[in-house]
Amino acid sequence: MKDYEHVVIWLDYFNKTLPRAKGRKLEKEKCVFDPSLKELTEAAQAAGFEITETDEKVRFPKRPYVRSGYIVLPKGSTKTNILNKISQKLVSKEPSKQNKIKSSS
C-alpha cells in the first residue's frame, strides 16, 4: 500500500553518469559520480532530514541489473525541494573526494 507520509530517495537520482531516461532526476551540475548510500545518508542528515529507513540491497526499477539503494524520509516539502537540498550537500562534499583521489596518485 502506498505511503503518503514518506518520500523514497534513490541513489540513482544523484548519479551523474546516468541519463535522465535511466533515473537521474537533477541536472548534472547538481549530481555526483556514483554516489554511495553512506554519502547519501550523510548528505540527507546534513541537510536536516531524519532518515526513517535505508536499504542497499535493492534494484532501481529503471536499472534492474544493478544494485542500488534508497533512503526514506518523512514528507515535509515537495520531492524536488528535498532532492535539491540533499544535492547541495552531496556536491559540496564531492570536490574533497576528487582531491583525495588526485593526491593519492
Backbone hydrogen bonds in HBPLUS format (Angstrom, degrees):
<---DONOR---> <-ACCEPTOR-->    atom                        ^
c    i                          cat <-CA-CA->   ^        H-A-AA   ^      H-
h    n   atom  resd res      DA  || num        DHA   H-A  angle D-A-AA Bond
n    s   type  num  typ     dist DA aas  dist angle  dist       angle   num
A0075-LYS N   A0005-GLU O   2.85 MM  70  5.48 170.9  1.86 138.2 135.9     1
A0007-VAL N   A0073-LEU O   2.72 MM  66  5.26 156.8  1.77 155.4 163.5     2
A0073-LEU N   A0007-VAL O   2.90 MM  66  5.26 164.6  1.92 153.5 156.7     3
A0009-ILE N   A0071-ILE O   2.83 MM  62  5.31 172.2  1.84 164.2 166.8     4
A0071-ILE N   A0009-ILE O   2.95 MM  62  5.31 153.5  2.02 140.8 148.2     5
A0013-TYR N   A0010-TRP O   3.23 MM   3  5.66 156.6  2.28 109.0 115.6     6
A0011-LEU N   A0069-GLY O   2.98 MM  58  5.67 159.9  2.02 157.1 153.8     7
A0014-PHE N   A0011-LEU O   3.00 MM   3  5.87 160.1  2.04 126.7 131.0     8
A0015-ASN N   A0012-ASP O   3.43 MM   3  5.03 170.0  2.44  99.0 101.9     9
A0025-LYS N   A0013-TYR O   3.21 MM  12  4.86 162.3  2.25 115.3 119.4    10
A0032-VAL N   A0014-PHE O   3.00 MM  18  6.16 159.1  2.05 168.5 166.1    11
A0018-LEU N   A0015-ASN O   3.25 MM   3  5.78 162.5  2.28 113.7 118.9    12
A0016-LYS N   A0032-VAL O   2.74 MM  16  5.08 169.7  1.75 139.3 139.9    13
A0022-LYS N   A0019-PRO O   3.02 MM   3  5.46 148.6  2.13 109.7 118.7    14
A0023-GLY N   A0020-ARG O   3.08 MM   3  5.19 165.1  2.10 106.6 110.7    15
A0030-LYS N   A0027-GLU O   2.93 MM   3  5.65 152.3  2.00 121.4 129.5    16
A0031-CYS N   A0028-LYS O   3.08 MM   3  5.05 164.0  2.11 109.3 111.2    17
A0040-LEU N   A0036-SER O   3.01 MM   4  6.31 157.0  2.07 147.7 154.3    18
A0041-THR N   A0037-LEU O   2.89 MM   4  6.11 161.1  1.92 150.5 154.9    19
A0042-GLU N   A0038-LYS O   2.97 MM   4  6.15 161.8  2.00 149.9 155.0    20
A0043-ALA N   A0039-GLU O   2.92 MM   4  6.06 157.9  1.97 146.7 152.9    21
A0044-ALA N   A0040-LEU O   2.92 MM   4  6.08 157.3  1.97 147.7 154.1    22
A0045-GLN N   A0041-THR O   2.96 MM   4  6.14 158.3  2.01 146.7 152.4    23
A0046-ALA N   A0042-GLU O   2.85 MM   4  6.01 153.6  1.92 144.3 152.4    24
A0047-ALA N   A0043-ALA O   2.91 MM   4  6.06 136.6  2.10 139.4 150.8    25
A0049-PHE N   A0044-ALA O   2.96 MM   5  5.48 162.6  1.99 156.4 152.6    26
A0048-GLY N   A0045-GLN O   3.03 MM   3  5.09 154.9  2.09 101.3 109.0    27
A0052-THR N   A0072-VAL O   2.87 MM  20  5.60 167.1  1.88 165.2 167.5    28
A0072-VAL N   A0053-GLU O   2.81 MM  19  5.05 146.4  1.92 152.7 152.1    29
A0055-ASP N   A0070-TYR O   3.10 MM  15  5.62 149.2  2.20 156.3 157.5    30
A0070-TYR N   A0055-ASP O   2.96 MM  15  5.62 148.3  2.06 149.7 159.9    31
A0068-SER N   A0058-VAL O   2.72 MM  10  5.64 175.3  1.73 165.2 163.8    32
A0063-ARG N   A0060-PHE O   2.84 MM   3  5.36 155.3  1.90 122.4 130.8    33
A0066-VAL N   A0063-ARG O   3.28 MM   3  5.88 172.6  2.28 122.3 123.5    34
A0082-ILE N   A0078-THR O   3.09 MM   4  6.41 159.0  2.14 150.7 156.8    35
A0083-LEU N   A0079-LYS O   2.85 MM   4  6.10 163.1  1.88 153.7 158.0    36
A0084-ASN N   A0080-THR O   2.97 MM   4  6.17 158.2  2.02 148.3 154.1    37
A0085-LYS N   A0081-ASN O   3.05 MM   4  6.26 158.1  2.10 148.9 154.0    38
A0086-ILE N   A0082-ILE O   3.05 MM   4  6.29 165.3  2.07 154.4 158.2    39
A0087-SER N   A0083-LEU O   2.86 MM   4  5.91 156.1  1.91 146.6 154.3    40
A0088-GLN N   A0084-ASN O   3.06 MM   4  6.26 152.3  2.14 145.1 150.4    41
A0090-LEU N   A0086-ILE O   2.95 MM   4  6.23 158.5  1.99 153.5 160.4    42
A0091-VAL N   A0087-SER O   2.89 MM   4  6.00 173.6  1.90 160.1 160.9    43
A0092-SER N   A0088-GLN O   3.09 MM   4  6.12 150.0  2.19 137.9 146.2    44
A0093-LYS N   A0089-LYS O   3.26 MM   4  6.44 136.4  2.47 138.5 147.8    45
A0093-LYS N   A0090-LEU O   3.22 MM   3  5.40 135.8  2.43  99.1 110.5    46
A0094-GLU N   A0090-LEU O   3.14 MM   4  6.31 133.6  2.36 140.5 153.5    47
A0094-GLU N   A0091-VAL O   3.23 MM   3  4.99 130.5  2.49  91.3 104.3    48
A0097-LYS N   A0094-GLU O   2.94 MM   3  5.09 123.4  2.26 103.6 118.8    49
A0098-GLN N   A0094-GLU O   3.07 MM   4  6.43 153.0  2.14 155.4 163.3    50
A0099-ASN N   A0095-PRO O   2.94 MM   4  6.19 154.5  2.00 149.7 156.6    51
A0100-LYS N   A0096-SER O   3.14 MM   4  6.33 152.2  2.22 141.1 147.3    52
A0101-ILE N   A0097-LYS O   3.27 MM   4  6.56 152.6  2.35 142.7 149.4    53
A0102-LYS N   A0098-GLN O   3.03 MM   4  6.32 159.8  2.07 151.7 156.7    54
A0103-SER N   A0099-ASN O   2.88 MM   4  5.99 163.3  1.91 152.7 157.3    55
A0104-SER N   A0100-LYS O   3.10 MM   4  6.10 142.8  2.25 140.1 148.3    56
A0105-SER N   A0102-LYS O   3.34 MM   3  5.47 149.4  2.44 100.3 108.8    57
